[in-house]
Amino acid sequence: MQKFLRRTVLGTLKTFGAFSLARESEWRRQRLLILCYHGISLEDEHQWRPFLYISRQQLERRLEMLLEGDYAVLPLSDALERLYRNDLPPRAVALTFDDGTYDFFRLAHPLLKHFGLPATVYLTTYYSEKQRPVFNLICSYMMWKAREMRRADLAEFGITEPIKLTSYEGRQEALDRLVQWAAAKDLSGEQKDEVAARLAQKLDIDYQKLRKKRVLQLMSREEIQQLAKAGVDLQLHTHRHRTPLDEELFRREIRDNRAYISCAVGGVKQHFCYPSGAYRPEFLPWLASEQIVSASTCDTGLATRHSNPLLLPRLVDTTGRTDLNFESWLSGVGHFLSTRKRARLAFVPD
Ligand SMILES: [Zn+2]
């Protein structure tokens, strides 16, 4: 009902010209919309995690809308410099993609190139080095794929009681148990990959096919290098996609991440994105000590020159967001109707 009301209100506002007024206003000119994407489906990932993945077609439509609306899509660092100088062009937007999964290389980058749009990829690097599917995610994805299966024998992973794969809760419980079981055994990355392969067998899934297709894998060093050559901006997202509460460990995450990216593509990396959008006040001085000049959250909003550069809001674009809603955010109208400022990304595992 709320959705229906919002759609009606947005439709009416658009009809009566509010979108155009906002889009061309001085208020909007002083603001930057940083769009946040995660994965683009190689298969059906957007049906599994609609908040994390969108289809290629949906991304293409979004990029078309940016061009149709004459939005000024700027490279992130230029956009931020101009934001704080109060020198943004009208309708400023920056594009960011979190994590750096292979689907960016395969699907998003060719689209961006086609439309001539700059983008920043916040890259997490541990799995880039390893070239294996991200363990927690691939297990969750396979359980979802096997959701019609009535019974799965997961005893060898320490799950002795029956698990209901048909429900989200059942799958989540099975995943938590499996991850805890692997952690208790202190399995290496390679051993975890063998566990994922055995789980696939139990769930009647062709694991080698998923691996070959590079579902839920990070881009390789060579792919990152190709992107850098093509002008894609690669920035920081921690090495292991986590933010330890200990300062030394936290800073090591940044340093390892930075070392990997700089070694692969050169350059000084000073823009950061909080994994899963999770931040705490103590992180800010730690980031500053590592010479980080900007940090993106998943909190919803347009950035202004009064925004803390280490707590930048973005708009997380998802499968469920309609074109109308997306356009309302591009124009700035969405800002006034938004009630939920924190993004629903709490379920993204480390
Ligand atoms: Zn992430």
Residues whose N, C-alpha, C, O or C-beta is under 5 A from the ligand:
A	BS01	ZN	D98 D99 P275 S276
